[in-house]
Amino acid sequence: MGRKPRFTDDDFLDAALRVIARTGAGAVTVAAVAAEAGAPVGSVYHRFASRDLLLARLWVRTVRRFQHPFLTALADPDPDRGATRAVRAVFAWVREHPHEAAVLLLHRREDLIARWPDEPGSEPTTLNDAVADALRTHTRARFGRVTSVALERVTFALVDIPYAAVRRHLAAGRTPPASIEGTALAASRAALDT
């Protein structure tokens, strides 16, 4: 029987996140991650072929974690309440996880697919499937059917507006101020009601 590995992928991803929290993504090296995890450098390379792939996997994991509360909120059977809860979930997650939120700015899904079509597995290609399905379900619940115009409106209100509201602040290394949450929520409601 083989020996249980001492370090998991998550151990190294968590170590990379701690390095990012202290000194930024530019400071993430395989050696820094190994030191942070208390592991030999070879153990990191055994799981991740490069620093870039490690950061890509951290990004994918972070996107999944970010999507979970959004999807849970959006699943509310009342479309108005679900929309409000989904927008609030974006702000709450960013406030509660500022270092992980900064990781979201490291990549774009399309760039990962182009750069590593096989290495991170199929995850980047299916990363937004659950969100797309939830948006279609919400569109049907709100408008009675899914049309391209209605789906675009829901996507703008529930994805584009909150994303734009938090992105600028995250890029500047700050948590979005609470004052913009209400503004983003009002803009989302207006987009859905027009």
C-alpha positions as CSV (number, residue, x, y, z in Angstrom):
1,M,0.0,0.0,0.0
2,G,1.3,3.4,-0.9
3,R,2.1,6.1,1.6
4,K,-0.4,8.9,2.0
5,P,0.9,12.1,0.6
6,R,2.0,14.6,3.2
7,F,0.8,17.6,1.2
8,T,-2.3,18.0,-0.8
9,D,-3.0,20.3,-3.8
10,D,-5.0,22.5,-1.4
11,D,-2.1,22.8,1.0
12,F,0.0,24.3,-1.8
13,L,-2.9,26.5,-3.1
14,D,-3.5,27.8,0.5
15,A,0.2,28.5,0.8
16,A,0.2,30.4,-2.5
17,L,-2.8,32.4,-1.2
18,R,-1.0,33.3,2.0
19,V,2.0,34.5,0.0
20,I,-0.3,36.6,-2.2
21,A,-1.9,38.1,0.9
22,R,1.4,39.1,2.4
23,T,3.3,40.3,-0.7
24,G,1.2,40.1,-3.8
25,A,0.9,37.6,-6.7
26,G,4.3,38.7,-8.1
27,A,6.0,37.2,-5.1
28,V,4.6,33.7,-5.7
29,T,7.3,31.4,-6.7
30,V,7.5,27.6,-6.4
31,A,10.2,28.1,-3.7
32,A,8.1,30.6,-1.8
33,V,5.1,28.3,-1.9
34,A,7.2,25.4,-0.7
35,A,8.6,27.4,2.1
36,E,5.2,28.7,3.2
37,A,3.8,25.1,3.2
38,G,6.9,23.7,4.9
39,A,7.5,21.3,2.0
40,P,10.3,20.5,-0.4
41,V,10.2,22.3,-3.7
42,G,10.0,19.0,-5.5
43,S,6.7,18.3,-3.8
44,V,5.2,21.4,-5.3
45,Y,6.5,20.5,-8.7
46,H,5.2,17.0,-8.3
47,R,1.6,18.5,-8.2
48,F,2.1,21.7,-10.4
49,A,4.3,21.8,-13.4
50,S,5.0,25.5,-13.0
51,R,4.3,28.6,-11.0
52,D,1.8,29.7,-13.6
53,L,-0.1,26.5,-13.5
54,L,-0.3,26.7,-9.7
55,L,-1.7,30.2,-10.0
56,A,-4.1,29.0,-12.6
57,R,-5.4,26.2,-10.4
58,L,-5.7,28.7,-7.5
59,W,-7.7,31.0,-9.7
60,V,-10.1,28.1,-10.8
61,R,-10.6,27.1,-7.1
62,T,-11.3,30.7,-6.1
63,V,-13.8,31.1,-8.9
64,R,-15.7,28.0,-7.7
65,R,-15.7,29.3,-4.1
66,F,-16.9,32.7,-5.3
67,Q,-19.7,31.2,-7.4
68,H,-21.1,29.0,-4.6
69,P,-22.9,31.7,-2.5
70,F,-24.0,33.6,-5.7
71,L,-25.6,30.4,-7.0
72,T,-27.2,29.6,-3.7
73,A,-28.7,33.1,-3.5
74,L,-29.9,33.1,-7.1
75,A,-31.7,29.7,-6.5
76,D,-34.3,31.5,-4.3
77,P,-37.7,30.7,-5.8
78,D,-38.7,34.4,-5.6
79,P,-36.9,36.1,-8.5
80,D,-36.8,39.5,-6.9
81,R,-35.5,38.2,-3.6
82,G,-33.0,35.9,-5.4
83,A,-31.7,38.8,-7.5
84,T,-31.2,40.9,-4.4
85,R,-29.5,38.1,-2.5
86,A,-27.2,37.3,-5.5
87,V,-26.0,40.8,-5.8
88,R,-25.5,41.1,-2.1
89,A,-23.6,37.7,-2.1
90,V,-21.0,39.2,-4.5
91,F,-20.3,42.0,-2.1
92,A,-20.4,39.8,1.0
93,W,-17.9,37.3,-0.5
94,V,-15.5,40.0,-1.6
95,R,-15.6,41.6,1.9
96,E,-15.1,38.3,3.7
97,H,-12.4,37.0,1.3
98,P,-10.3,40.0,0.2
99,H,-7.2,38.0,-0.7
100,E,-9.1,35.4,-2.6
101,A,-11.0,38.2,-4.3
102,A,-7.7,39.7,-5.5
103,V,-6.9,36.3,-7.1
104,L,-10.0,36.6,-9.3
105,L,-8.2,39.4,-11.2
106,L,-5.2,37.2,-12.1
107,H,-6.7,35.5,-15.1
108,R,-9.6,35.4,-17.5
109,R,-11.2,32.0,-18.3
110,E,-10.6,32.4,-22.0
111,D,-6.9,33.1,-21.4
112,L,-6.5,29.9,-19.3
113,I,-8.2,27.8,-22.0
114,A,-6.0,29.2,-24.7
115,R,-2.8,28.9,-22.7
116,W,-3.4,25.4,-21.1
117,P,-6.0,23.5,-23.2
118,D,-5.2,20.3,-21.3
119,E,-3.2,20.9,-18.1
120,P,-5.8,22.3,-15.7
121,G,-8.2,19.7,-17.0
122,S,-11.6,20.5,-18.3
123,E,-12.5,22.8,-15.4
124,P,-11.8,26.2,-17.1
125,T,-14.1,25.2,-20.1
126,T,-17.0,24.3,-17.8
127,L,-16.3,26.9,-15.1
128,N,-19.2,29.1,-15.8
129,D,-21.7,26.4,-16.8
130,A,-23.5,26.4,-13.4
131,V,-23.8,30.2,-13.5
132,A,-25.1,30.2,-17.1
133,D,-27.7,27.6,-16.1
134,A,-28.7,29.6,-13.0
135,L,-29.1,32.7,-15.1
136,R,-31.3,30.9,-17.6
137,T,-33.4,29.5,-14.8
138,H,-33.7,33.0,-13.2
139,T,-34.6,34.5,-16.6
140,R,-37.4,31.9,-17.1
141,A,-38.7,32.5,-13.5
142,R,-38.7,36.3,-14.0
143,F,-40.0,36.6,-17.5
144,G,-41.8,33.3,-18.2
145,R,-39.4,32.3,-20.9
146,V,-35.8,32.6,-21.9
147,T,-35.1,34.9,-24.8
148,S,-31.7,36.3,-25.8
149,V,-32.9,39.8,-24.8
150,A,-34.2,38.7,-21.4
151,L,-31.1,36.6,-20.7
152,E,-28.8,39.5,-21.6
153,R,-30.8,41.8,-19.3
154,V,-30.5,39.3,-16.4
155,T,-26.8,38.8,-17.0
156,F,-26.2,42.5,-17.2
157,A,-28.1,43.1,-13.9
158,L,-26.8,40.2,-11.9
159,V,-23.2,39.7,-13.3
160,D,-22.0,42.8,-15.1
161,I,-23.2,45.4,-12.6
162,P,-21.9,43.8,-9.4
163,Y,-18.6,42.7,-11.1
164,A,-18.0,46.3,-12.4
165,A,-18.8,47.7,-9.0
166,V,-16.2,45.5,-7.2
167,R,-13.5,45.1,-9.9
168,R,-12.0,48.6,-9.8
169,H,-11.6,48.5,-6.0
170,L,-10.1,45.0,-6.1
171,A,-7.6,46.1,-8.8
172,A,-6.6,49.0,-6.5
173,G,-6.0,46.6,-3.6
174,R,-9.0,47.7,-1.5
175,T,-12.3,46.3,-0.4
176,P,-15.2,47.9,-2.2
177,P,-16.8,50.5,0.1
178,A,-20.2,49.6,1.6
179,S,-21.7,52.7,0.0
180,I,-21.5,51.2,-3.5
181,E,-23.4,48.0,-2.6
182,G,-26.7,49.9,-2.4
183,T,-26.0,51.7,-5.6
184,A,-25.1,48.5,-7.5
185,L,-28.3,46.9,-6.1
186,A,-30.4,49.8,-7.2
187,A,-28.8,49.7,-10.7
188,S,-29.4,45.9,-10.9
189,R,-33.1,46.3,-9.9
190,A,-33.5,49.1,-12.5
191,A,-32.0,46.9,-15.2
192,L,-34.4,44.1,-14.4
193,D,-37.4,46.3,-14.2
194,T,-37.0,48.3,-17.4
